[in-house]
Structure formats: C-alpha cells, structure tokens
C-alpha cells in the first residue's frame, strides 16, 4: 500500500487556502510538557515515591510548534515531484484550492494572513491507498489545528528562476474569550457554576457582503454566524422592510453586524 501526504494551510474558517505544491523533506513538530519542580521540606512518606525533597508537578503541555522548509515552484518548471491531488480525498476539501499557483501568490497570502492577526489552520493529512484504489478515511498521523504564523522567510532561487524557497514556523493557537457563567443554586441550597462549552469561531466577519443568486438573509446569517436568528440583526441594520425580504436583488451590499 502507498501513503499519500497532503499539507493544507487555510484561513478564515477555510474560506480560502491551498495545498502545498511541494511537500517538505521533513517536518519538525515540537510537543513539550511544562512541569514545575518544588522542594518539600520535612519527613516524607514511607515509600520512595512519596519521599520529601524535590517533586515534579505536572501541568498542561505547552502549545505545539511546527516548522518546515520547501519551495513554491514556478509554473514554467515541470517538476515530477509536485504533489498531485487525489479525487477521492479532495472531494472532502472542495473549499480549498488544489491547483498550482504562481509562487508570489503563496507569499502574498501568507503575508496577508500574518497582517490580519488571526490564526490560520494547519492540516497535515496522511492517507494510505488500499489495493482497491480507495483511500483510508482518516489516519493516526493526521494533524489539524489552528496556528499562528511565527516566522516566514523566503528567497528567490538563483539556479531555478521563478522558484521561491521558504521556511515556515507555526505555533498552535488556542481560542479563548471571556464568558458569562451563570450562577445557580442547587437542590441543597449551594451555589454552583454552569459552564457551557462554546464552539471556537475562526471566521472573520467582514463589514459588508454582496448578495449572490439564491441568497436570503437567513442563509447569510448561517454563512457568517452559524445562527439563523442573526438574520433579524442584519435586517435591522440595513433597514430592510418585511415586504422586501423576498425580493432582495443580486449584488445588493449588506452591512454585517459584528459577532
């Protein structure tokens, strides 16, 4: 059986992005713990494991880092090792471009994503091709997490005009925000906190949006907020009367409320 490797970088909840055209020779992934040591003074327990002296307190692991180097090839060079997409795999990732772009497009996209101060999504996908030609649905080596672009270096290659060599360093990003946690009183009269997990939001809400064919406000609300009730907020912000909701013209520019 044959393994196929894919590395995708995407931005804005996968609204844009692409597959790396040339896989790096190696990927360095760093996963570290961050335990802290303390000294316990006095008599310890009765076993070696419970003795006094230096102890190690295990804490949550540090954020993962990923580093790799490769190059963006010029379309004028017909390299045999350019990663070729596989139809069965790519049908699950139709939102990402699988073609080969000009080298400077990759550079411009990465620089633009860095300037937004929003995380990208890093996906390292390994698929094994079975004897019948189909691919595994998932692999135990897959990596898929949001990340910040910590370092991006690139240069043009003198020996291969048009190619751009680059190195990229990413750091895992954890979504966080202040939340209102309701306080309730349980059956015993004791105070308890109710925490409701929230789905991280990667999408950047634009200030405006131009309607396309078959658009309506509920569809727009689901597209940008994943919440159909936000259609009322969009309607109110744009001062759209109820009688006009079914006749919104293609190309109409809507103002979008913040999150």
C-alpha positions as CSV (number, residue, x, y, z in Angstrom):
1,X,0.0,0.0,0.0
2,X,1.1,3.5,-0.7
3,X,1.0,6.6,1.5
4,X,-0.1,10.0,0.3
5,X,0.8,13.2,2.2
6,X,-1.0,16.5,2.0
7,X,-0.3,19.7,3.8
8,X,-3.0,22.4,3.7
9,X,-2.9,25.9,5.0
10,X,-6.3,27.8,5.2
11,X,-7.6,31.0,6.6
12,X,-10.9,32.5,7.7
13,X,-12.6,29.2,8.7
14,X,-11.3,27.6,5.5
15,X,-12.9,30.2,3.2
16,X,-9.5,30.5,1.5
17,X,-6.4,28.4,1.4
18,X,-4.4,25.9,-0.7
19,X,-2.4,22.7,-0.6
20,X,1.4,23.0,-0.5
21,X,2.5,22.1,-4.1
22,X,5.8,20.5,-2.9
23,X,5.9,18.5,0.3
24,X,8.9,19.4,2.6
25,X,11.5,16.8,3.1
26,X,10.8,16.8,6.8
27,X,8.5,18.4,9.3
28,X,9.7,19.3,12.8
29,X,7.0,19.0,15.4
30,X,7.7,20.0,19.0
31,X,5.5,18.9,21.9
32,X,6.7,19.8,25.4
33,X,5.4,19.5,28.9
34,X,5.8,22.2,31.4
35,X,6.1,20.6,34.7
36,X,7.4,22.6,37.7
37,X,9.6,21.3,40.4
38,X,9.3,22.2,44.1
39,X,11.2,21.1,47.3
40,X,9.2,19.5,50.1
41,X,10.7,20.1,53.5
42,X,10.2,17.6,56.3
43,X,9.6,13.9,56.6
44,X,8.2,12.2,53.5
45,X,6.0,9.2,53.2
46,X,7.0,5.6,53.6
47,X,7.9,4.8,50.0
48,X,10.4,6.3,47.5
49,X,7.5,7.7,45.5
50,X,6.3,9.8,48.5
51,X,9.6,10.9,49.8
52,X,10.3,14.5,50.8
53,X,12.6,16.7,48.7
54,X,12.2,17.7,45.1
55,X,8.9,17.0,43.5
56,X,7.6,17.5,40.0
57,X,4.1,19.0,39.4
58,X,2.7,18.0,36.0
59,X,0.8,20.8,34.2
60,X,-0.9,21.2,30.9
61,X,1.5,20.7,27.9
62,X,2.9,23.6,26.0
63,X,1.5,24.6,22.7
64,X,2.7,22.6,19.8
65,X,5.1,24.1,17.2
66,X,5.6,23.1,13.6
67,X,8.5,24.0,11.4
68,X,9.3,23.0,7.8
69,X,11.0,24.3,4.7
70,X,10.3,23.7,1.0
71,X,9.8,25.8,-2.1
72,X,7.0,27.2,-4.3
73,X,7.7,26.1,-7.9
74,X,7.3,28.3,-10.9
75,X,4.7,27.1,-13.4
76,X,7.4,27.2,-16.1
77,X,9.2,24.2,-14.5
78,X,7.6,20.8,-15.0
79,X,8.7,19.2,-11.7
80,X,7.8,15.5,-11.4
81,X,7.5,15.6,-7.6
82,X,4.8,18.2,-7.4
83,X,2.1,16.8,-5.1
84,X,-0.8,15.6,-7.2
85,X,-4.3,15.7,-5.7
86,X,-6.5,12.6,-5.5
87,X,-10.1,13.0,-6.4
88,X,-11.5,10.8,-3.6
89,X,-9.6,12.8,-0.9
90,X,-10.1,16.2,-2.3
91,X,-13.9,15.9,-2.6
92,X,-13.9,16.4,1.2
93,X,-11.9,19.6,0.9
94,X,-13.6,21.4,-2.0
95,X,-13.3,24.7,-0.2
96,X,-9.5,24.7,-0.7
97,X,-7.7,25.3,-3.9
98,X,-5.8,22.2,-5.1
99,X,-4.2,23.7,-8.2
100,X,-0.7,25.1,-8.6
101,X,-0.4,28.9,-8.2
102,X,2.3,31.3,-9.0
103,X,5.0,31.4,-6.3
104,X,4.2,35.0,-5.3
105,X,0.6,34.2,-4.7
106,X,1.6,31.9,-1.8
107,X,3.9,34.5,-0.5
108,X,1.2,37.2,-0.7
109,X,-1.4,35.0,1.0
110,X,0.9,34.2,3.9
111,X,1.9,37.8,4.4
112,X,-1.7,38.9,4.3
113,X,-2.7,36.2,6.8
114,X,0.0,37.4,9.2
115,X,-1.1,41.0,8.9
116,X,-4.7,40.2,9.9
117,X,-3.5,38.9,13.4
118,X,-5.9,36.0,13.1
119,X,-4.9,32.3,13.2
120,X,-4.7,30.1,10.2
121,X,-5.5,26.4,10.1
122,X,-2.7,23.8,9.6
123,X,-3.6,20.4,8.3
124,X,-1.2,17.5,7.8
125,X,-3.0,14.7,6.2
126,X,-1.7,11.1,5.6
127,X,-3.8,8.8,3.6
128,X,-3.0,5.2,2.7
129,X,-4.1,4.0,-0.7
130,X,-5.6,0.5,-0.5
131,X,-5.2,-2.3,-3.0
132,X,-8.6,-1.5,-4.5
133,X,-7.5,2.1,-5.1
134,X,-9.6,3.7,-2.3
135,X,-8.1,5.8,0.5
136,X,-8.3,5.5,4.3
137,X,-10.8,7.9,5.7
138,X,-8.5,9.0,8.5
139,X,-5.1,8.3,9.8
140,X,-3.4,8.3,13.2
141,X,-0.7,10.6,12.0
142,X,-3.0,13.4,11.0
143,X,-2.6,16.9,12.5
144,X,-5.3,19.5,12.3
145,X,-5.3,22.6,14.5
146,X,-5.4,26.4,14.3
147,X,-2.0,28.1,14.5
148,X,-0.3,31.5,14.4
149,X,2.4,32.2,11.8
150,X,5.5,32.9,14.0
151,X,8.1,33.2,11.3
152,X,8.1,33.2,7.5
153,X,11.3,33.6,5.4
154,X,11.6,33.3,1.6
155,X,14.0,34.0,-1.2
156,X,14.2,33.5,-4.9
157,X,16.4,30.7,-6.2
158,X,19.2,31.7,-8.5
159,X,19.6,28.3,-10.1
160,X,15.9,27.9,-10.8
161,X,14.4,31.2,-12.0
162,X,10.9,31.8,-10.7
163,X,11.1,29.3,-7.8
164,X,10.9,30.6,-4.2
165,X,12.4,28.8,-1.3
166,X,10.8,29.4,2.1
167,X,10.8,28.3,5.7
168,X,7.7,28.5,7.9
169,X,7.3,28.3,11.7
170,X,3.8,27.8,13.2
171,X,2.6,27.8,16.8
172,X,-0.6,26.1,17.9
173,X,-3.3,28.6,18.7
174,X,-6.0,28.1,21.4
175,X,-9.2,30.1,21.2
176,X,-10.1,32.0,24.3
177,X,-12.6,34.7,25.4
178,X,-14.3,36.0,28.4
179,X,-17.7,34.3,29.0
180,X,-20.6,34.9,31.2
181,X,-21.0,31.9,33.6
182,X,-24.5,31.8,35.2
183,X,-24.6,31.1,38.9
184,X,-27.4,28.7,40.1
185,X,-28.4,27.3,43.4
186,X,-28.7,23.5,43.5
187,X,-31.2,21.4,45.5
188,X,-29.1,21.6,48.6
189,X,-29.0,25.4,48.5
190,X,-25.4,25.5,47.5
191,X,-24.1,27.8,44.8
192,X,-22.9,26.1,41.6
193,X,-21.4,27.4,38.3
194,X,-22.7,26.2,35.0
195,X,-20.2,26.2,32.2
196,X,-21.4,25.8,28.6
197,X,-18.7,25.0,26.1
198,X,-18.7,27.2,23.0
199,X,-17.5,26.2,19.6
200,X,-14.4,28.3,18.6
201,X,-15.1,30.8,15.9
202,X,-12.4,31.1,13.3
203,X,-14.4,33.1,10.7
204,X,-13.6,36.8,10.3
205,X,-16.8,38.7,9.9
206,X,-16.5,41.2,7.0
207,X,-18.1,44.6,7.3
208,X,-20.2,44.1,4.1
209,X,-21.4,41.3,1.9
210,X,-22.8,41.4,-1.6
211,X,-25.7,39.1,-2.2
212,X,-25.4,36.4,-4.9
213,X,-28.0,34.2,-6.6
214,X,-30.3,32.3,-4.2
215,X,-29.2,34.3,-1.2
216,X,-31.6,35.3,1.5
217,X,-31.0,36.8,5.0
218,X,-31.2,33.5,6.9
219,X,-28.7,31.9,4.5
220,X,-26.3,34.9,5.1
221,X,-26.8,34.6,8.8
222,X,-25.9,30.9,8.8
223,X,-22.9,31.6,6.5
224,X,-21.2,34.1,8.7
225,X,-22.6,33.5,12.2
226,X,-23.9,29.9,12.1
227,X,-27.0,31.3,13.7
228,X,-30.2,31.9,11.7
229,X,-31.6,34.3,14.3
230,X,-28.9,36.8,13.3
231,X,-30.9,37.4,10.1
232,X,-33.1,39.8,12.2
233,X,-30.0,41.8,13.2
234,X,-28.9,42.0,9.5
235,X,-32.4,43.2,8.5
236,X,-32.5,45.8,11.2
237,X,-29.0,47.1,10.5
238,X,-29.8,47.5,6.8
239,X,-33.3,48.9,7.4
240,X,-35.0,46.3,5.2
241,X,-38.8,46.2,5.4
242,X,-40.5,42.8,5.8
243,X,-42.2,43.3,2.4
244,X,-38.8,43.5,0.7
245,X,-37.3,40.3,2.2
246,X,-38.3,38.1,-0.7
247,X,-37.1,40.5,-3.3
248,X,-33.6,41.4,-2.4
249,X,-31.6,42.0,-5.6
250,X,-28.4,40.1,-6.6
251,X,-25.4,42.4,-5.9
252,X,-27.1,44.3,-3.0
253,X,-24.4,45.2,-0.5
254,X,-25.4,44.4,3.1
255,X,-23.8,45.8,6.2
256,X,-23.0,42.9,8.6
257,X,-23.2,43.4,12.4
258,X,-20.2,42.3,14.5
259,X,-20.1,39.0,16.3
